[in-house]
Amino acid sequence: MFREQIEAKIRAAFDPIHLEVIDESYRHNVPAGSESHFKVIMVSERFAGERILNRHRALYAVLSEELAGPVHALALHTYTLKEWASLQNAVPASPPCRGAGLMA
């Protein structure tokens, strides 16, 4: 539900070349079925010349409603097409949650 909502808002605001919204809640100390932790991988030419901080601020502004409510964390990976190509379409893995496995 929230994953689809996040994806729709990002697509409408940025018209990305590539977008992945991954629910990583299962890796965190949250009840089963929670949608609270997401990884966003986005490639957009809108980011050309923009610093990473400004890219993230733009995403936070679009997703302010979700962040004020059920979404606890966003891991943002924002790239131009050239940056994405230089990474060979690979994104760093998310670090393990310190509290992973504590909730049953």
C-alpha positions as CSV (number, residue, x, y, z in Angstrom):
1,M,0.0,0.0,0.0
2,F,2.6,2.6,1.0
3,R,5.1,1.3,-1.4
4,E,2.7,1.9,-4.3
5,Q,1.8,5.3,-2.9
6,I,5.4,6.4,-2.7
7,E,6.1,5.1,-6.2
8,A,3.1,7.0,-7.7
9,K,4.1,10.3,-6.0
10,I,7.7,10.0,-7.1
11,R,6.7,9.1,-10.7
12,A,4.3,12.1,-10.9
13,A,6.8,14.6,-9.5
14,F,10.1,13.5,-11.2
15,D,9.2,11.3,-14.2
16,P,12.2,9.1,-13.5
17,I,14.1,7.1,-16.1
18,H,14.5,4.3,-13.5
19,L,12.7,3.9,-10.2
20,E,12.7,1.1,-7.6
21,V,10.9,1.4,-4.3
22,I,11.8,-1.5,-2.1
23,D,10.1,-2.3,1.2
24,E,12.9,-3.2,3.6
25,S,10.8,-3.2,6.7
26,Y,11.3,-7.0,7.2
27,R,15.0,-6.2,7.9
28,H,14.1,-4.0,10.9
29,N,12.7,-4.4,14.4
30,V,9.1,-3.8,13.4
31,P,6.0,-6.0,13.5
32,A,5.4,-8.4,10.6
33,G,3.6,-6.6,7.8
34,S,4.8,-3.2,8.6
35,E,5.6,-0.8,5.8
36,S,7.9,1.6,7.5
37,H,11.4,1.3,6.0
38,F,12.0,1.8,2.3
39,K,14.9,2.0,-0.1
40,V,14.3,4.3,-3.1
41,I,16.6,4.0,-6.2
42,M,15.9,6.7,-8.7
43,V,17.5,7.9,-11.9
44,S,16.4,11.2,-13.3
45,E,18.0,13.8,-15.5
46,R,16.3,16.4,-13.2
47,F,19.3,15.7,-10.9
48,A,21.9,17.0,-13.3
49,G,23.9,19.6,-11.6
50,E,22.1,19.0,-8.2
51,R,24.0,18.1,-5.1
52,I,22.9,15.0,-3.3
53,L,21.5,17.0,-0.4
54,N,19.2,18.9,-2.8
55,R,18.1,15.7,-4.5
56,H,17.1,14.2,-1.1
57,R,15.4,17.4,0.0
58,A,13.3,17.3,-3.2
59,L,12.2,13.7,-2.4
60,Y,11.5,14.5,1.2
61,A,9.2,17.3,0.1
62,V,7.2,15.1,-2.2
63,L,6.9,12.4,0.5
64,S,6.4,14.7,3.5
65,E,2.9,13.2,4.2
66,E,4.3,9.6,4.3
67,L,7.2,10.7,6.5
68,A,5.0,12.4,8.9
69,G,3.0,9.2,9.3
70,P,3.7,5.6,8.8
71,V,7.0,5.7,7.0
72,H,9.9,5.8,9.5
73,A,12.9,5.7,7.1
74,L,14.0,6.2,3.5
75,A,17.3,5.1,2.1
76,L,17.7,7.3,-0.9
77,H,19.9,6.5,-3.9
78,T,19.5,9.3,-6.4
79,Y,21.4,9.4,-9.7
80,T,21.7,11.0,-13.1
81,L,21.7,8.6,-16.1
82,K,25.5,9.1,-16.4
83,E,26.1,8.4,-12.7
84,W,23.8,5.3,-12.9
85,A,25.7,4.0,-15.9
86,S,29.1,4.5,-14.1
87,L,27.7,2.3,-11.2
88,Q,26.8,-0.4,-13.8
89,N,23.3,-0.2,-12.3
90,A,24.5,-1.4,-8.9
91,V,23.4,0.2,-5.6
92,P,25.1,-0.3,-2.3
93,A,23.4,-2.8,0.0
94,S,21.5,-1.5,2.9
95,P,23.3,-2.0,6.2
96,P,21.8,-4.6,8.6
97,C,19.5,-3.2,11.2
98,R,21.0,-3.3,14.7
99,G,17.6,-4.5,16.1
100,A,16.9,-7.0,13.3
101,G,15.4,-10.2,14.6
102,L,14.2,-8.8,17.9
103,M,10.5,-8.8,17.0
104,A,8.6,-12.0,16.4
